[in-house]
Amino acid sequence: EYTKAEQESQSLTAFFRECREYPLATAGSHLNYYALFLERSIRLASMSAHIGMITPTGVVTDYGNRDFVTRLFRAGMLVSLLDFENKGLFPDVDDRFRFSLINLRKEERARSGNVKFAFRLHGVKELSVSGRMFELSSSDVSMFNPNTLTVPTFLSALDARLNEKMYREAGRVFVLDQPPKGLAGNPWGARAYQ
């Protein structure tokens, strides 16, 4: 049964890659179906539309979606993402599962603007707490997570500012994707495992 399910999954993945309808969601090494739904929604929306959806938070935090989220950032399509812990909101879903309200715009804009984030919310009322939301640009994400290009999950604007100050003062944190630089690109000799 497992072998059959694996073959079906591989066939479905091959179909989505080969049909060329999902260039953003199929760019990475892993295929997540929620990225397909987001990309389909973007394609179906009118040019001036904003798209709001509920999606797993992994759409911006999972390594397999790094190419997808990077392209959304760089195109100026990602407007905001509000991450919630499922503490009683959806009783049939495990309470450790996190989901997000994501806001995208259809119109691509080359911009250096920031995206609004809030992580580990327990309810909408937390959004009114001063400093609970923070903003990041594509270059901020590259600075914080140069190896994965995934969005860091800070709990507040203060956390984001403190981390930004530390990262800027320390210079670049280890970058594993630059083997010719040797220790200059990875001063701690760190290795990533998945």
C-alpha positions in Angstrom: 0.0 0.0 0.0 2.8 2.4 0.8 4.6 1.7 -2.5 1.3 2.3 -4.4 0.8 5.6 -2.5 4.4 6.7 -3.2 4.0 5.9 -6.9 0.8 7.9 -7.1 2.5 10.8 -5.3 5.4 10.7 -7.7 3.1 10.6 -10.7 1.0 13.5 -9.5 4.2 15.6 -8.8 5.5 14.8 -12.3 2.1 15.9 -13.7 2.2 19.3 -11.9 5.8 19.9 -12.9 5.2 19.0 -16.6 2.0 20.8 -17.1 3.8 24.2 -16.6 0.7 25.7 -14.9 2.5 26.1 -11.6 6.0 27.6 -12.2 6.2 29.1 -8.7 5.0 26.1 -6.7 7.0 23.5 -8.6 10.3 25.3 -8.7 11.7 23.7 -5.6 12.8 20.2 -4.8 9.6 19.4 -2.8 6.1 19.9 -3.9 3.5 21.0 -1.3 -0.1 21.0 -2.4 -1.0 24.2 -0.5 1.5 26.1 -2.7 -0.4 24.8 -5.7 -3.7 26.1 -4.4 -2.2 29.5 -3.7 -0.6 29.7 -7.2 -3.9 28.6 -8.8 -5.7 31.3 -6.9 -3.3 33.9 -8.1 -3.7 32.8 -11.7 -7.5 32.9 -11.5 -7.8 36.3 -9.8 -8.2 39.5 -11.7 -5.1 41.8 -12.1 -6.2 44.1 -9.3 -7.3 41.4 -6.9 -6.1 40.6 -3.4 -6.3 36.9 -2.4 -7.0 35.8 1.2 -6.7 32.2 2.1 -6.2 29.9 5.1 -3.1 27.8 4.6 -0.6 25.9 6.6 2.1 28.2 8.0 4.7 26.0 6.3 4.0 27.8 3.0 6.6 30.4 4.2 8.5 28.5 6.8 9.1 25.1 5.2 12.4 24.5 3.4 10.6 22.9 0.4 8.7 26.1 -0.3 11.8 28.4 -0.2 11.7 29.1 -4.0 8.0 29.7 -3.9 8.1 32.2 -1.1 11.2 33.9 -2.4 9.4 34.5 -5.7 6.3 35.9 -4.0 8.5 38.3 -2.0 10.5 39.5 -4.9 7.4 40.0 -7.1 5.8 42.0 -4.3 2.9 39.7 -4.2 3.1 38.7 -0.6 1.3 41.3 1.6 0.8 39.7 5.0 0.8 36.4 6.8 -0.8 35.9 10.2 0.1 32.6 11.9 -2.2 31.0 14.5 -1.8 28.0 16.8 -4.8 25.7 16.6 -5.8 25.9 20.2 -9.5 24.9 19.9 -10.2 26.8 16.7 -10.6 23.7 14.6 -11.4 20.9 17.0 -11.0 18.1 14.4 -7.4 19.2 13.7 -4.5 18.5 16.0 -3.9 21.5 18.3 -0.2 21.6 17.4 -1.0 22.3 13.8 -0.4 25.9 12.8 -2.2 27.7 10.1 -2.1 31.1 8.6 -4.2 33.8 7.0 -2.3 34.8 4.0 -2.9 37.9 1.9 -1.5 38.0 -1.6 -1.9 40.6 -4.4 -2.2 39.4 -8.0 -0.4 42.4 -9.5 3.4 41.9 -9.5 5.2 44.9 -8.2 8.9 45.2 -8.2 9.2 46.8 -4.8 11.4 46.8 -1.8 8.4 47.0 0.5 7.9 45.0 3.6 5.5 42.1 4.3 3.5 42.1 7.6 3.8 39.1 9.8 2.6 37.8 13.2 3.4 34.3 14.5 2.0 32.0 17.1 -1.2 34.0 17.6 -3.9 32.4 19.8 -6.7 34.7 18.6 -7.5 37.7 16.5 -7.5 40.0 19.6 -3.7 39.6 19.9 -3.3 41.6 16.7 -4.3 44.7 18.6 -1.4 44.3 21.0 1.2 46.9 20.2 4.3 45.4 18.6 2.8 42.0 18.0 3.1 42.4 14.3 6.4 43.0 12.5 7.5 43.6 8.9 10.3 42.0 6.9 11.6 42.5 3.4 13.0 39.9 1.1 16.5 41.1 2.0 15.7 40.6 5.7 14.7 37.0 5.1 18.0 36.5 3.1 20.0 37.9 6.0 18.3 35.9 8.7 18.1 32.6 6.8 20.6 32.7 3.9 20.7 28.9 3.5 17.0 28.2 3.6 15.4 31.5 2.5 12.5 30.7 4.8 10.7 33.3 6.9 11.9 33.5 10.6 9.1 33.1 13.1 9.6 36.0 15.5 7.0 36.6 18.2 7.1 40.4 18.1 8.5 43.5 16.4 11.0 43.8 19.2 12.3 40.2 18.6 12.7 41.1 14.9 14.6 44.3 15.6 16.9 42.7 18.2 17.7 39.9 15.8 18.3 42.3 13.0 20.7 44.3 15.1 22.6 41.2 16.1 22.8 39.9 12.6 24.0 43.3 11.2 26.6 43.7 13.9 27.9 40.1 13.5 28.0 40.3 9.8 26.8 37.3 7.8 25.9 34.2 9.7 27.2 31.0 8.3 26.3 30.4 4.7 26.5 26.8 3.6 25.8 27.3 -0.1 29.1 28.9 -0.9 31.7 26.0 -0.9 34.4 28.0 -2.7 34.6 30.4 0.3 35.4 27.6 2.7 35.5 28.9 6.3 35.0 32.5 5.1 31.4 31.5 4.1 30.9 29.2 7.2 33.1 30.5 10.0 31.7 28.0 12.6 32.1 25.0 10.4 28.4 24.3 10.9 26.5 21.7 8.9 22.8 21.5 8.1 20.8 18.3 8.4 17.3 17.6 7.2 
